[in-house]
Amino acid sequence: MFVRVHSGAIDGIAARDVTIEVNMSGGGIGLYIVGLPDNTIKESEQRILAAFGNSGYRMIHKKIVVNLAPADLRKEGSLYDLPIAVGILAVTEQIRTDMLSDSMFVGELSLNGTLRPVKGALPLVALAREKGLKRVFLPEENVAEGAVVDGIDVVGVGSLLEICAILNGNTPYTPAEHCLATADDAECEFSDDFADVKGQEYVKRALEVAAAGGHNVIMIGSPGSGKTMLARRVPTILPPMTLEEALETTKIHSVAGKIGTHRGLMSHRPFRAPHHLTSQVALIGGGQSPQPGEVSLANNGVLFLDEMPEFGRSVLEVLRQPLEERHIAISRAKYSVDYPANFMLVASMNPCPCGYYNHPTKECTCSAAAVHRYKAHISGPLMDRIDIHIEVVPVAVGELSSTRRSESSAEIRQRVVAARNIQLKRFEGLDIHSNAEMTGAMLRRFAPLDKPSQTMLEQAMTALDLSARAYDRIIKVARTIADLEGKENIEPAHISEAIGYRTLDRR
């Protein structure tokens, strides 16, 4: 006897069709799983046998061959436990096969027959809908995630006994209600707010410009000057995610297994802050079993690198591709995957190894050579991809004790959203969404300079000895400043402010 059961495999942040083919014959005894299974799938035999015994089912003593088709696609993970078990029960005529042709099955089996959650439920449910299937059976803990997809029945089941009762027609099933709401939708306000930041008006203005144009930014300042506090508030002024961005972000976190058991669509932009001992693989993704890295988990959000020079030089250099191309392509001997990596980089660093170079009250103990080596830890090509460099000066005691109200994140966010809307209209029909993504040709089209602005920029390049790579960055930032003011053309004042945000380019 022969049956087919539908399932899927994760490929990047998407899913690919996998069919579980089960054949039973009399020529021998045993269970054989073929089709490039990894060790987790090979071990599923023991989980399935134990689940059968504890659920009142039996393994018939005949030869049962399970093929995971297509056979040339590498299969990984425990999500095939349930479809293999269902296929075996169907081929041994212990359950009915009426619903197998239009259903997908996903789930890991415990030894007692209960189901455990799996990674990648969202892209798997999306695949089932694309294939025209009517329903997906998956663990109850994955239901909120799967219910994000409309147009298909998402059925949460708790055990092998429960799903067999449904397949045999003994128990009706109730599909989860399609819902885009998330567990954190009730949190209308962020816990962090720029209103909590005393002083630092110049830095807050720079971060507003960065958020409005999607520009990467690095803050240079002494320990305790507020760099980390400011960085953690950047997501509070970014525009809300569109539905497309939210779906893409949720898929990435779903594949990484970081959604949680009661969370559906992500509504807040992610904020990732990896430690400086993070490895290359953890940062960009990959590994023996491919997983999204920090740059992908920060997609459509913020990647914060605190004390950037403390990261390994080789670790920092892998950022160059995602910063330039907005995605990361990982090629290994056994696989090739492509993950989105469209994030806003926010970095911080001390001005020197001791942290007190150019401090208003404390003396620096570093030599000039040590300061140079410290700053040179971030390569020129990487610094070339950071549009805004801003110095963070410690706030005076009098300013800290001031009762004067600071501008809130909500007020700043309104201006940022207005500027982003201008950019969306400007780039309509193009594959970019913010000023930071403009190419050289787009700069000439969307950010032309009048004669006074061009003269000012040329004079600044000469007088401040700015590097050539700063030229385009200044124009991009000036374009964003003009958008914040609602100006159609870039003016000299916009160029002047943008020049002030290139601190590290001054030789």
C-alpha positions in Angstrom: 0.0 0.0 0.0 1.2 3.5 -0.7 0.1 7.0 0.6 1.3 10.6 0.3 1.4 13.2 3.0 2.1 16.9 2.4 4.7 18.8 4.4 7.5 21.4 3.7 11.1 22.4 4.2 12.5 25.8 5.2 14.7 27.5 2.6 16.0 30.8 3.8 12.9 32.6 5.0 10.6 30.8 2.5 9.4 27.2 2.4 9.7 24.5 -0.2 7.3 21.7 -0.9 8.1 18.3 0.6 6.0 15.2 0.0 6.2 12.3 2.5 5.8 9.1 0.4 5.1 6.0 2.5 5.1 2.5 1.0 4.4 -0.8 2.9 5.5 -4.2 1.4 5.8 -7.7 2.7 9.4 -8.2 1.7 11.1 -7.7 5.1 10.6 -5.9 8.4 11.6 -2.5 9.6 11.2 1.3 9.0 13.5 2.9 6.4 13.6 6.7 6.0 15.3 8.0 2.8 15.5 11.3 0.9 18.5 13.1 2.4 17.3 13.2 6.1 19.6 14.7 8.7 20.3 13.0 12.1 17.2 14.6 13.7 14.9 12.9 11.1 16.7 9.6 11.4 16.1 9.7 15.2 12.4 10.3 14.6 11.9 6.6 14.3 12.3 6.1 18.0 10.1 9.1 18.8 7.4 7.8 16.5 7.6 4.2 18.0 7.3 5.6 21.5 4.4 7.9 20.6 2.6 5.0 18.9 2.9 2.8 22.0 1.8 5.6 24.4 -1.2 6.5 22.1 -2.6 3.0 21.6 -1.3 2.5 18.0 1.1 -0.2 16.7 3.9 -0.5 14.2 3.0 -3.4 11.9 5.9 -5.8 11.3 6.4 -5.3 7.6 8.8 -3.3 5.6 7.8 0.4 5.5 9.8 2.8 3.4 9.4 6.6 3.9 10.7 8.8 1.2 11.1 12.6 1.7 10.6 13.9 -1.8 12.3 15.5 -3.6 15.1 13.2 -2.7 17.9 15.7 -3.7 16.7 18.4 -1.2 18.4 18.2 2.2 15.8 17.8 5.0 16.5 19.0 8.5 14.7 19.4 11.8 12.0 17.6 13.8 9.0 19.0 11.9 8.6 15.8 9.9 7.7 13.7 12.9 4.0 14.3 12.6 3.7 13.8 8.8 5.8 10.6 8.9 3.7 9.3 11.8 0.4 10.1 10.0 1.8 8.5 6.8 2.6 5.3 8.7 -0.7 5.1 10.4 -2.5 5.7 7.1 -0.5 3.1 5.1 -1.2 0.5 7.9 -4.9 1.4 7.7 -5.1 2.6 11.3 -6.5 6.0 10.2 -8.6 7.2 7.3 -6.9 8.8 4.3 -9.8 11.1 3.2 -8.1 14.4 4.4 -4.5 13.6 3.4 -4.7 15.0 -0.1 -5.6 18.5 0.8 -3.8 18.9 4.2 -0.3 19.8 5.4 1.2 18.3 8.5 3.9 19.9 10.6 5.1 19.1 14.2 7.5 17.4 16.5 6.4 14.4 18.5 7.1 13.8 22.2 7.6 10.3 23.4 4.1 10.4 25.0 2.5 11.5 21.8 2.0 15.2 22.5 3.2 17.8 19.9 6.0 20.3 20.4 6.3 23.6 18.5 8.5 23.9 15.5 10.4 26.7 13.7 9.2 28.2 10.5 5.4 27.7 10.9 4.6 31.0 9.2 6.4 30.3 5.8 5.1 26.7 5.9 1.5 27.8 6.2 2.0 30.3 3.5 3.4 27.5 1.3 0.3 25.4 1.9 -1.9 28.2 0.8 0.1 28.7 -2.4 -0.2 25.0 -3.1 -4.0 25.3 -2.8 -4.3 23.0 0.2 -7.3 23.5 2.5 -5.8 23.2 5.9 -2.6 22.9 7.9 -2.3 20.8 11.1 0.4 22.1 13.4 1.2 22.2 17.2 -1.1 24.4 19.3 1.9 26.7 20.3 2.3 27.6 16.6 -1.3 28.5 15.9 -1.0 32.3 16.6 1.9 32.5 14.2 0.2 30.4 11.5 -3.1 32.3 11.7 -1.4 35.3 10.2 -2.0 33.7 6.8 -5.5 34.2 5.4 -7.3 31.9 3.1 -6.5 28.5 4.7 -7.6 26.6 7.8 -4.9 26.6 10.5 -5.7 23.8 13.0 -3.8 23.5 16.2 -3.5 20.0 17.7 -2.1 18.9 21.0 -1.3 15.2 20.5 -1.2 12.4 18.0 -4.4 11.0 19.5 -6.2 14.3 18.8 -5.2 14.5 15.2 -6.0 10.9 14.5 -9.5 11.5 16.0 -9.9 14.4 13.5 -8.7 12.4 10.5 -11.0 9.5 11.4 -14.0 11.9 11.6 -14.6 11.2 15.3 -13.8 14.8 16.3 -14.7 17.9 14.4 -11.9 20.5 14.1 -12.2 24.3 14.6 -9.7 26.3 12.6 -8.0 29.3 14.2 -9.4 32.7 13.4 -7.3 34.7 11.0 -5.8 37.6 12.9 -3.0 40.1 12.2 -3.1 41.4 15.8 -0.1 40.7 18.0 0.4 40.2 21.7 2.2 43.6 21.9 -0.4 45.6 20.0 -1.8 46.7 23.3 1.4 48.4 24.1 0.7 51.7 22.4 3.7 53.4 23.9 7.4 52.2 24.0 8.9 51.8 27.4 11.8 54.0 26.3 11.3 57.6 25.2 13.4 60.5 24.0 11.6 62.6 26.6 13.8 60.8 29.2 17.0 62.2 27.7 18.3 65.4 29.2 20.3 67.6 26.9 22.0 66.1 23.9 19.8 68.2 21.5 22.4 68.0 18.8 22.7 64.2 19.0 18.9 63.8 19.0 18.7 66.0 15.9 21.3 63.8 14.2 19.3 60.6 15.1 16.1 62.2 13.8 17.8 62.8 10.5 19.2 59.2 10.5 15.7 57.8 11.1 14.1 60.0 8.5 16.4 58.9 5.8 17.3 55.4 6.9 20.9 56.4 7.4 23.5 54.4 9.3 25.0 56.4 12.2 27.9 56.1 14.6 28.2 58.0 17.9 31.6 58.8 19.4 31.8 59.8 23.0 33.2 59.1 26.4 31.8 56.4 28.8 28.6 57.6 30.5 27.8 60.2 27.9 24.5 58.5 26.9 25.4 56.7 23.7 23.6 53.5 24.6 20.6 55.2 26.1 20.2 57.2 22.9 20.6 54.2 20.6 18.0 52.2 22.4 15.4 55.0 21.7 16.0 55.0 18.0 13.2 52.4 17.3 10.7 54.7 19.0 11.1 57.3 16.3 11.1 55.0 13.3 8.0 54.9 11.1 5.5 52.0 11.8 6.1 48.9 9.7 4.0 48.3 6.7 2.2 45.0 6.4 4.7 43.7 3.9 7.6 44.6 6.2 5.8 43.0 9.2 5.3 39.8 7.3 8.9 39.6 6.2 10.2 40.4 9.7 7.9 37.8 11.3 9.0 35.1 8.8 12.7 35.7 9.7 11.9 35.4 13.4 9.7 32.4 12.8 12.5 30.5 10.9 14.9 31.4 13.8 12.4 30.1 16.4 12.2 33.5 18.1 8.4 34.3 17.7 7.2 32.8 21.0 4.2 30.5 21.5 1.5 33.2 21.7 2.6 35.8 19.2 1.4 36.4 15.7 2.5 39.2 13.4 5.3 41.4 14.7 4.3 45.1 14.9 7.3 46.7 16.4 10.6 47.1 14.5 13.2 44.8 15.9 16.2 46.1 17.9 19.2 43.8 18.0 22.3 44.5 20.1 24.8 41.6 19.8 27.7 41.4 22.3 31.1 42.3 21.0 32.3 38.7 21.3 29.7 37.7 18.7 31.1 35.4 16.0 30.8 35.9 12.2 28.2 33.1 11.9 26.1 34.5 14.7 26.2 38.0 13.1 25.5 37.1 9.4 23.8 33.7 9.8 24.6 30.2 8.5 26.1 27.5 10.6 25.8 23.7 10.2 22.0 24.0 10.0 21.4 27.4 8.4 19.9 30.0 10.6 19.3 33.8 10.2 22.0 35.9 11.9 21.7 39.2 13.8 21.8 41.2 10.6 18.7 39.4 9.4 16.9 39.4 12.8 17.4 43.2 12.6 15.8 43.4 9.2 13.4 46.4 8.9 14.8 47.5 12.3 17.9 48.5 14.1 21.2 46.7 14.5 23.1 48.3 17.4 26.8 47.6 17.8 27.9 49.0 21.2 31.6 49.8 21.4 32.1 48.9 17.7 36.0 48.8 17.8 35.8 46.0 20.4 34.2 43.7 17.8 36.7 41.5 15.9 38.0 43.0 12.7 36.9 40.0 10.6 33.4 40.2 12.2 33.0 43.8 11.3 34.1 43.3 7.7 31.3 40.8 7.0 28.9 43.7 7.4 30.0 45.3 4.2 27.8 43.2 1.9 24.5 43.5 3.9 25.1 47.3 4.4 25.6 47.7 0.6 23.1 45.2 -0.8 20.5 45.0 1.9 20.6 41.1 2.0 23.2 38.5 2.9 24.0 35.5 0.6 25.6 32.5 2.4 27.1 29.7 0.4 28.5 26.5 2.0 29.3 23.1 0.7 25.9 21.7 1.6 23.6 24.7 1.1 23.1 28.2 -0.2 20.7 30.5 1.4 19.7 34.2 1.0 18.4 36.2 4.0 17.1 39.8 4.0 19.3 42.2 5.9 17.8 45.7 5.3 18.6 47.2 8.7 19.6 50.6 10.0 23.1 50.4 11.7 23.5 52.4 14.9 27.0 52.0 16.3 28.9 53.6 19.2 32.5 53.9 20.1 34.8 55.6 22.6 37.1 58.3 21.1 40.2 56.4 22.4 41.1 53.2 24.3 40.7 54.9 27.7 37.6 56.7 26.6 38.5 60.2 27.6 40.2 61.7 24.6 39.0 65.3 24.2 36.9 65.0 27.4 36.0 68.4 29.0 37.1 67.5 32.5 39.0 64.1 32.5 42.5 63.6 31.1 43.2 61.1 28.4 46.1 58.7 29.1 46.4 57.3 25.5 49.2 58.1 23.1 48.5 59.6 19.7 49.5 56.3 18.1 47.1 54.4 20.4 44.2 56.7 19.5 45.0 56.3 15.8 45.2 52.5 16.1 41.9 52.4 18.0 40.0 54.4 15.3 41.7 52.4 12.5 40.1 49.2 13.8 37.0 50.2 11.8 38.2 50.0 8.1 37.7 52.7 5.6 35.3 50.6 3.4 33.1 49.9 6.4 33.1 53.6 7.6 32.3 54.5 4.0 28.9 52.9 4.5 28.1 55.0 7.6 26.4 58.2 6.6 26.4 60.1 10.0 29.2 60.5 12.5 28.2 62.4 15.6 30.1 63.3 18.8 28.3 62.8 22.1 29.5 65.1 24.8 28.8 64.4 28.5 25.8 66.3 29.8 26.6 68.9 32.5 25.2 68.3 36.0 23.0 71.4 35.8 21.4 70.0 32.6 20.7 66.6 34.3 18.8 68.3 37.1 16.8 70.5 34.8 13.0 70.2 34.9 12.6 71.5 31.4 10.5 69.2 29.3 12.3 67.3 26.5 10.7 66.5 23.2 9.0 63.1 23.2 9.6 60.3 20.7 6.0 60.6 19.4 6.7 64.3 18.4 9.9 63.4 16.7 8.3 60.4 15.0 5.7 62.6 13.4 8.3 64.5 11.5 10.2 61.3 10.6 7.0 59.7 9.2 6.3 62.9 7.2 9.8 62.8 5.7 9.5 59.1 4.9 6.2 59.7 3.1 7.9 62.3 0.9 10.6 59.7 0.0 8.0 56.9 -0.7 6.3 59.2 -3.2 9.6 60.3 -4.7 10.8 56.7 -5.2 7.5 55.3 -6.3 8.1 52.5 -8.9 11.7 52.1 -7.8 13.1 49.3 -5.6 14.2 51.7 -2.8 12.3 53.3 0.0 14.6 55.8 1.6 17.3 58.4 0.8 20.1 56.2 2.2 19.5 53.6 -0.6 20.0 56.0 -3.5 22.7 55.2 -6.0 25.0 57.7 -7.7 22.7 58.0 -10.7 19.7 58.6 -8.4 21.5 61.3 -6.5 21.9 63.3 -9.7 18.2 62.8 -10.5 16.6 63.3 -7.1 19.2 65.4 -5.2 20.7 68.0 -7.6 22.6 70.9 -6.1 22.2 74.5 -7.0 25.3 76.6 -7.5 25.6 78.0 -3.9 25.2 74.5 -2.4 27.7 73.0 -4.8 30.2 75.8 -4.0 29.8 75.3 -0.2 30.3 71.5 -0.5 33.4 72.0 -2.7 34.9 74.5 -0.2 34.1 72.2 2.7 35.8 69.2 1.0 39.0 71.3 0.6 39.0 73.3 3.9 38.2 70.3 6.1 40.2 67.9 4.1 37.2 65.5 3.8 37.7 62.2 2.1 36.2 61.7 -1.3 33.8 59.0 0.0 32.1 61.7 2.1 30.8 63.5 -1.0 27.8 61.4 -1.8 27.0 60.8 1.9 26.7 64.5 2.5 24.3 64.9 -0.4 22.1 62.0 0.8 22.0 63.4 4.3 21.3 66.9 3.0 18.4 65.5 0.9 16.9 64.0 4.1 17.3 67.3 6.0 15.5 69.1 3.2 12.7 66.4 3.4 12.3 67.0 7.1 11.7 70.7 6.3 9.4 69.9 3.5 11.7 71.6 0.9 11.8 70.4 -2.6 15.4 71.5 -3.3 18.6 71.1 -1.3 19.7 74.5 0.1 23.1 75.6 1.5 21.9 75.3 5.1 21.1 71.6 4.5 24.6 71.0 3.1 26.1 72.8 6.0 24.3 70.7 8.6 25.2 67.5 6.7 28.9 68.4 6.6 28.8 68.7 10.4 27.8 65.0 10.6 31.1 63.7 9.1 33.3 63.9 12.1 35.4 60.9 11.5 36.1 61.8 7.9 38.2 64.8 8.9 41.8 63.9 8.5 
